[in-house]
Protein backbone atom coordinates (compact mmCIF):
# COMPACT_ATOMS: atom_id res chain seq x y z
CA UNK A 1 0.00 0.00 0.00
CA UNK A 2 2.79 2.44 0.83
CA UNK A 3 4.48 1.80 -2.56
CA UNK A 4 2.19 4.34 -4.24
CA UNK A 5 1.97 6.72 -1.31
CA UNK A 6 3.72 10.06 -1.79
CA UNK A 7 4.81 10.85 1.75
CA UNK A 8 6.50 14.12 0.79
CA UNK A 9 3.30 15.50 -0.72
CA UNK A 10 1.27 14.50 2.31
CA UNK A 11 3.75 16.16 4.67
CA UNK A 12 3.66 19.33 2.60
CA UNK A 13 -0.15 19.31 2.73
CA UNK A 14 -0.16 19.15 6.54
CA UNK A 15 2.76 21.57 6.84
CA UNK A 16 5.04 19.17 8.71
CA UNK A 17 8.82 19.25 8.27
CA UNK A 18 9.97 17.72 11.58
CA UNK A 19 11.61 14.37 12.46
CA UNK A 20 10.35 11.19 10.81
CA UNK A 21 11.18 8.55 13.40
CA UNK A 22 8.53 5.95 14.34
CA UNK A 23 8.19 7.29 17.88
CA UNK A 24 5.62 9.05 20.04
CA UNK A 25 6.99 12.52 19.32
CA UNK A 26 6.58 12.10 15.57
CA UNK A 27 3.17 10.44 15.90
CA UNK A 28 1.88 13.28 18.06
CA UNK A 29 3.29 15.99 15.80
CA UNK A 30 1.87 14.48 12.61
CA UNK A 31 -1.52 13.79 14.24
CA UNK A 32 -1.77 17.42 15.39
CA UNK A 33 -0.61 18.81 12.05
CA UNK A 34 -3.08 16.63 10.17
CA UNK A 35 -6.21 17.85 11.97
CA UNK A 36 -4.93 21.41 11.69
CA UNK A 37 -4.57 21.20 7.92
CA UNK A 38 -7.01 18.64 6.49
CA UNK A 39 -10.59 19.27 7.63
CA UNK A 40 -13.23 16.70 8.36
CA UNK A 41 -15.86 17.15 5.67
CA UNK A 42 -18.64 15.14 4.08
CA UNK A 43 -19.19 17.06 0.85
CA UNK A 44 -19.20 14.02 -1.42
CA UNK A 45 -22.17 12.28 0.26
CA UNK A 46 -24.04 15.59 0.39
CA UNK A 47 -23.46 16.09 -3.34
CA UNK A 48 -24.38 12.45 -4.10
CA UNK A 49 -20.83 11.71 -5.17
CA UNK A 50 -19.12 8.41 -4.30
CA UNK A 51 -16.54 8.22 -1.52
CA UNK A 52 -13.67 6.19 -2.99
CA UNK A 53 -11.20 4.57 -0.61
CA UNK A 54 -8.28 3.41 -2.76
CA UNK A 55 -5.07 5.16 -1.76
CA UNK A 56 -4.43 6.87 -5.08
CA UNK A 57 -7.89 8.45 -5.01
CA UNK A 58 -7.45 9.55 -1.41
CA UNK A 59 -4.13 11.22 -2.20
CA UNK A 60 -5.65 13.00 -5.17
CA UNK A 61 -8.62 14.26 -3.16
CA UNK A 62 -7.17 15.13 0.25
CA UNK A 63 -3.67 16.18 -0.82
CA UNK A 64 -3.73 17.42 -4.43
CA UNK A 65 -7.26 18.84 -4.62
CA UNK A 66 -7.10 20.41 -1.10
CA UNK A 67 -10.20 18.59 0.03
CA UNK A 68 -11.04 16.94 3.32
CA UNK A 69 -12.93 13.78 4.11
CA UNK A 70 -14.47 11.68 6.83
CA UNK A 71 -13.08 8.86 8.96
CA UNK A 72 -12.51 6.22 6.28
CA UNK A 73 -10.59 8.70 4.17
CA UNK A 74 -8.77 10.60 6.91
CA UNK A 75 -7.54 7.62 8.87
CA UNK A 76 -6.67 5.62 5.76
CA UNK A 77 -4.31 8.32 4.54
CA UNK A 78 -2.87 8.80 8.04
CA UNK A 79 -2.29 5.05 8.25
CA UNK A 80 -0.43 5.11 4.92
CA UNK A 81 1.76 7.99 6.10
CA UNK A 82 2.58 6.33 9.41
CA UNK A 83 3.38 3.02 7.73
CA UNK A 84 5.63 4.80 5.24
CA UNK A 85 7.57 6.25 8.18
CA UNK A 86 7.88 2.83 9.83
CA UNK A 87 5.10 2.71 12.42
CA UNK A 88 3.19 -0.49 13.15
CA UNK A 89 -0.46 0.45 12.53
CA UNK A 90 -3.64 -1.61 12.81
CA UNK A 91 -7.02 -0.45 11.52
CA UNK A 92 -9.91 -0.86 13.96
CA UNK A 93 -13.66 -0.24 13.84
CA UNK A 94 -15.92 1.77 16.14
CA UNK A 95 -19.63 2.13 16.84
CA UNK A 96 -20.56 5.81 17.06
CA UNK A 97 -22.39 6.93 20.23
CA UNK A 98 -22.04 10.74 20.13
CA UNK A 99 -25.70 11.54 19.44
CA UNK A 100 -27.16 8.22 20.62
CA UNK A 101 -29.37 8.05 23.75
CA UNK A 102 -27.46 6.25 26.53
CA UNK A 103 -29.89 3.32 26.64
CA UNK A 104 -30.16 2.83 22.87
CA UNK A 105 -28.76 -0.34 21.29
CA UNK A 106 -25.34 -0.26 19.68
CA UNK A 107 -25.29 0.41 15.98
CA UNK A 108 -22.97 -1.04 13.34
CA UNK A 109 -19.26 -0.33 13.03
CA UNK A 110 -19.30 2.85 10.96
CA UNK A 111 -16.12 4.48 12.22
CA UNK A 112 -12.47 3.82 11.39
CA UNK A 113 -9.74 4.40 13.96
CA UNK A 114 -6.12 3.29 14.30
CA UNK A 115 -4.03 1.41 16.82
CA UNK A 116 -0.37 2.40 16.74
CA UNK A 117 2.08 0.17 18.63
CA UNK A 118 5.04 2.01 20.16
CA UNK A 119 7.79 0.98 22.59
CA UNK A 120 5.78 2.83 25.27
CA UNK A 121 2.75 0.68 24.49
CA UNK A 122 -0.28 0.92 22.18
CA UNK A 123 -1.81 4.28 21.25
CA UNK A 124 -5.11 5.27 19.66
CA UNK A 125 -4.80 7.60 16.67
CA UNK A 126 -7.92 9.08 15.10
CA UNK A 127 -8.05 12.13 12.81
CA UNK A 128 -11.52 11.39 11.47
CA UNK A 129 -14.16 11.67 14.19
CA UNK A 130 -16.14 14.67 12.98
CA UNK A 131 -17.96 15.71 16.13
CA UNK A 132 -15.03 15.99 18.50
CA UNK A 133 -11.83 15.48 16.49
CA UNK A 134 -8.86 14.30 18.51
CA UNK A 135 -5.97 16.75 18.27
CA UNK A 136 -3.44 14.20 19.56
CA UNK A 137 -3.13 10.42 19.95
CA UNK A 138 -4.20 8.80 23.22
CA UNK A 139 -2.64 6.00 25.22
CA UNK A 140 -4.68 2.85 24.83
CA UNK A 141 -5.14 2.62 28.59
CA UNK A 142 -8.39 2.40 30.55
CA UNK A 143 -9.69 4.55 33.40
CA UNK A 144 -7.11 7.29 32.92
CA UNK A 145 -8.00 10.89 32.10
CA UNK A 146 -5.82 12.08 29.24
CA UNK A 147 -5.47 15.77 28.49
CA UNK A 148 -4.60 17.20 25.09
CA UNK A 149 -4.34 20.84 24.06
CA UNK A 150 -8.03 20.85 23.08
CA UNK A 151 -9.71 18.40 25.40
CA UNK A 152 -9.84 15.75 28.10
CA UNK A 153 -10.55 12.14 27.19
CA UNK A 154 -11.04 8.82 28.91
CA UNK A 155 -11.17 5.20 27.75
CA UNK A 156 -13.22 2.79 29.83
CA UNK A 157 -13.99 -0.91 29.44
CA UNK A 158 -17.44 -2.46 29.74
CA UNK A 159 -19.37 -5.33 28.14
CA UNK A 160 -16.24 -6.59 26.42
CA UNK A 161 -15.67 -3.29 24.62
CA UNK A 162 -13.67 -0.12 25.02
CA UNK A 163 -15.51 3.19 25.20
CA UNK A 164 -13.96 6.56 24.37
CA UNK A 165 -15.50 9.62 26.00
CA UNK A 166 -14.74 13.35 25.95
CA UNK A 167 -15.23 15.75 28.83
CA UNK A 168 -17.72 18.50 28.01
CA UNK A 169 -19.35 21.29 29.98
CA UNK A 170 -22.21 18.97 30.96
CA UNK A 171 -19.99 16.02 31.88
CA UNK A 172 -18.54 13.07 30.01
CA UNK A 173 -19.93 12.32 26.56
CA UNK A 174 -19.27 9.00 24.84
CA UNK A 175 -17.77 9.29 21.37
CA UNK A 176 -17.74 5.65 20.29
CA UNK A 177 -17.34 2.06 21.42
CA UNK A 178 -14.67 -0.12 19.83
CA UNK A 179 -12.69 -3.33 20.18
CA UNK A 180 -9.21 -4.42 19.15
CA UNK A 181 -10.22 -6.74 16.31
CA UNK A 182 -8.33 -5.73 13.13
CA UNK A 183 -10.63 -4.68 10.31
CA UNK A 184 -10.37 -5.76 6.68
CA UNK A 185 -10.60 -3.32 3.81
CA UNK A 186 -13.93 -4.95 2.94
CA UNK A 187 -15.22 -4.00 6.41
CA UNK A 188 -14.38 -0.37 5.68
CA UNK A 189 -15.89 -0.52 2.20
CA UNK A 190 -19.19 -1.75 3.63
CA UNK A 191 -19.21 0.85 6.41
CA UNK A 192 -18.28 3.56 3.95
CA UNK A 193 -21.15 2.65 1.63
CA UNK A 194 -23.61 2.68 4.53
CA UNK A 195 -22.31 5.97 5.92
CA UNK A 196 -22.26 7.80 2.60
CA UNK A 197 -25.67 6.68 1.30
CA UNK A 198 -28.03 5.96 4.22
CA UNK A 199 -30.38 8.91 4.86
CA UNK A 200 -30.41 8.02 8.55
CA UNK A 201 -26.76 9.08 8.70
CA UNK A 202 -26.14 12.87 8.66
CA UNK A 203 -23.78 13.09 5.68
CA UNK A 204 -26.20 12.59 2.74
CA UNK A 205 -28.44 15.41 4.02
CA UNK A 206 -26.24 17.71 6.14
CA UNK A 207 -23.03 19.61 5.50
CA UNK A 208 -20.65 18.74 8.34
CA UNK A 209 -17.14 20.15 8.60
CA UNK A 210 -14.58 20.43 11.41
CA UNK A 211 -11.01 21.61 11.86
CA UNK A 212 -8.83 21.92 14.98
CA UNK A 213 -6.18 24.61 14.77
CA UNK A 214 -4.33 27.00 17.10
CA UNK A 215 -6.39 26.34 20.20
CA UNK A 216 -9.77 26.49 18.47
CA UNK A 217 -12.23 23.90 17.18
CA UNK A 218 -14.13 25.12 14.13
CA UNK A 219 -17.40 23.42 13.18
CA UNK A 220 -19.75 24.05 10.27
CA UNK A 221 -23.18 22.39 10.25
CA UNK A 222 -24.94 23.55 7.09
CA UNK A 223 -24.79 27.37 7.49
CA UNK A 224 -24.14 27.34 11.24
CA UNK A 225 -20.50 28.17 12.10
CA UNK A 226 -19.40 27.34 15.65
CA UNK A 227 -16.06 28.09 17.27
CA UNK A 228 -15.10 26.23 20.45
CA UNK A 229 -12.21 26.36 22.89
CA UNK A 230 -10.94 23.51 25.05
CA UNK A 231 -13.44 20.86 26.24
CA UNK A 232 -16.13 22.26 23.94
CA UNK A 233 -16.42 25.69 25.55
CA UNK A 234 -18.27 27.80 22.99
CA UNK A 235 -16.45 30.92 21.83
CA UNK A 236 -18.79 32.15 19.09
CA UNK A 237 -21.56 31.11 16.77
CA UNK A 238 -23.04 32.69 13.67
CA UNK A 239 -25.13 31.93 10.62
CA UNK A 240 -23.61 32.30 7.16
CA UNK A 241 -25.85 34.59 5.14
CA UNK A 242 -24.36 34.45 1.65
CA UNK A 243 -22.33 32.35 -0.76
CA UNK A 244 -19.55 34.88 -0.34
CA UNK A 245 -19.40 34.22 3.40
CA UNK A 246 -19.36 30.48 2.75
CA UNK A 247 -16.52 30.85 0.25
CA UNK A 248 -14.44 32.80 2.76
CA UNK A 249 -15.11 30.29 5.55
CA UNK A 250 -14.20 27.33 3.35
CA UNK A 251 -10.95 28.96 2.28
CA UNK A 252 -9.77 30.69 5.44
CA UNK A 253 -11.35 28.69 8.26
CA UNK A 254 -11.37 25.18 6.83
CA UNK A 255 -8.54 25.31 4.28
CA UNK A 256 -10.63 23.39 1.75
CA UNK A 257 -11.77 23.81 -1.86
CA UNK A 258 -15.38 23.09 -2.78
CA UNK A 259 -15.76 20.52 -5.57
CA UNK A 260 -18.71 22.50 -6.98
CA UNK A 261 -19.31 26.25 -7.34
CA UNK A 262 -19.81 27.71 -3.88
CA UNK A 263 -23.10 29.24 -5.01
CA UNK A 264 -24.43 25.75 -5.74
CA UNK A 265 -23.28 24.46 -2.37
CA UNK A 266 -24.79 27.42 -0.56
CA UNK A 267 -28.12 26.82 -2.29
CA UNK A 268 -28.11 23.19 -1.13
CA UNK A 269 -27.41 23.97 2.53
CA UNK A 270 -29.85 26.90 2.49
CA UNK A 271 -32.70 24.49 1.76
CA UNK A 272 -32.00 22.71 5.04
CA UNK A 273 -33.57 24.03 8.23
CA UNK A 274 -30.57 25.08 10.43
TORBA-137041 format. One line per field, with one value per residue (C-alpha): y, x, z. Coordinates in steps of 0.05 Angstrom, whole numbers, plus 5000, padded with zeros to 4 digits. Last residue first. Layout:
! TORBA-137041
c2 <- c(Y/...)
c1 <- c(X/...)
c3 <- c(Z/...)
END
This chain:
! TORBA-137041
c2 <- c(5502/5481/5454/5490/5538/5479/5464/5536/5548/5489/5515/5585/5554/5525/5450/5410/5462/5476/5468/5506/5504/5574/5614/5579/5547/5606/5656/5617/5610/5684/5698/5647/5689/5692/5646/5639/5654/5622/5643/5618/5556/5514/5445/5417/5470/5527/5525/5562/5547/5563/5547/5547/5471/5448/5481/5468/5502/5478/5530/5527/5540/5492/5438/5432/5409/5403/5375/5392/5354/5308/5252/5262/5257/5182/5160/5178/5119/5134/5156/5119/5054/5053/5071/5017/4965/4990/4993/4920/4901/4934/4885/4906/4885/4865/4912/4933/4998/5041/5113/5186/5180/5246/5261/5320/5379/5426/5370/5315/5267/5192/5131/5064/4998/4934/4868/4893/4951/4982/5056/5104/5176/5243/5315/5368/5417/5417/5344/5315/5242/5218/5146/5091/5048/5052/5057/5120/5176/5208/5284/5335/5286/5310/5320/5314/5293/5233/5228/5243/5182/5152/5105/5086/5018/5014/5057/5020/5040/5003/5048/5028/5066/5088/5076/5090/5057/4993/4979/5008/4995/4993/5057/5066/5125/5161/5164/5231/5215/5139/5116/5043/5035/4995/4983/4991/4968/5009/4990/5054/5057/5125/5096/5060/5127/5160/5102/5101/5176/5166/5112/5152/5212/5174/5124/5177/5234/5276/5339/5372/5408/5377/5348/5324/5303/5285/5260/5224/5191/5169/5137/5103/5068/5091/5124/5164/5168/5234/5249/5322/5312/5246/5280/5341/5303/5343/5334/5385/5373/5424/5428/5357/5333/5376/5348/5276/5290/5320/5266/5209/5242/5250/5181/5146/5119/5171/5224/5287/5354/5385/5383/5431/5383/5386/5387/5323/5290/5310/5282/5217/5201/5134/5087/5036/5049/5000)
c1 <- c(4389/4329/4360/4346/4403/4452/4438/4438/4504/4534/4511/4538/4604/4614/4626/4685/4692/4765/4787/4829/4773/4773/4805/4781/4716/4698/4711/4670/4613/4612/4609/4553/4513/4483/4528/4497/4539/4569/4624/4671/4635/4672/4677/4731/4781/4756/4698/4679/4612/4590/4517/4504/4501/4536/4605/4652/4717/4755/4805/4872/4913/4876/4823/4780/4708/4657/4587/4539/4475/4431/4476/4524/4477/4465/4392/4392/4439/4487/4555/4554/4528/4577/4634/4616/4616/4682/4712/4696/4721/4788/4793/4787/4833/4796/4816/4746/4707/4653/4645/4645/4615/4601/4629/4600/4556/4613/4646/4695/4705/4690/4721/4690/4727/4687/4675/4613/4651/4720/4736/4777/4779/4789/4803/4806/4839/4913/4908/4891/4884/4840/4858/4806/4832/4897/4906/4947/4916/4937/4931/4881/4823/4763/4699/4641/4677/4717/4770/4839/4842/4904/4898/4964/4994/5055/5116/5156/5101/5042/4993/4919/4878/4805/4751/4678/4614/4615/4541/4494/4493/4425/4397/4402/4451/4413/4457/4486/4559/4552/4589/4607/4682/4727/4802/4860/4927/4991/5064/5102/5158/5151/5113/5068/5052/5035/4991/4954/4943/4914/4867/4849/4825/4788/4750/4738/4711/4741/4779/4796/4858/4855/4925/4927/4857/4828/4887/4917/4851/4842/4911/4899/4834/4776/4727/4669/4618/4583/4512/4531/4519/4557/4616/4616/4627/4683/4735/4788/4860/4909/4901/4876/4938/4988/4965/4970/5037/5066/5038/5063/5132/5140/5112/5164/5171/5224/5207/5232/5199/5176/5101/5055/4997/4997/5073/5075/5025/5066/5130/5096/5074/5039/5044/5090/5056/5000)
c3 <- c(5209/5165/5101/5035/5050/5051/4977/4954/4989/4953/4885/4900/4922/4853/4860/4889/4944/4963/5035/5086/5137/5165/5109/5046/5067/5111/5055/5005/5055/5068/4993/4985/5033/5103/5143/5212/5273/5335/5382/5437/5460/5511/5479/5525/5501/5458/5409/5345/5313/5242/5225/5150/5142/5205/5205/5264/5283/5344/5369/5404/5342/5295/5300/5237/5228/5172/5167/5110/5123/5080/5055/5114/5173/5174/5171/5097/5084/5026/5052/5118/5091/5033/5079/5128/5073/5044/5114/5128/5059/5076/5134/5206/5263/5326/5383/5404/5397/5428/5406/5427/5497/5531/5600/5638/5619/5600/5560/5577/5519/5520/5487/5504/5500/5492/5528/5563/5595/5589/5597/5555/5578/5544/5562/5508/5462/5481/5502/5570/5585/5642/5658/5668/5611/5572/5497/5504/5464/5399/5391/5365/5370/5330/5370/5323/5260/5284/5229/5256/5302/5333/5393/5425/5444/5490/5505/5452/5403/5373/5335/5336/5286/5279/5228/5244/5219/5261/5267/5320/5394/5426/5457/5533/5531/5475/5412/5389/5403/5405/5341/5337/5323/5277/5279/5230/5256/5251/5263/5248/5197/5164/5105/5155/5188/5122/5098/5165/5161/5091/5115/5177/5138/5083/5126/5179/5137/5082/5066/5001/4978/4908/4911/4984/5005/4937/4897/4956/4972/4900/4898/4965/4945/4988/4940/4970/4914/4897/4918/4933/5008/5005/4972/5017/5082/5113/5167/5153/5130/5158/5234/5239/5203/5241/5308/5285/5252/5316/5361/5318/5311/5386/5401/5358/5287/5268/5216/5249/5232/5165/5174/5137/5131/5055/5052/5093/5046/4986/5016/5035/4964/4974/4915/4949/5017/5000)
END
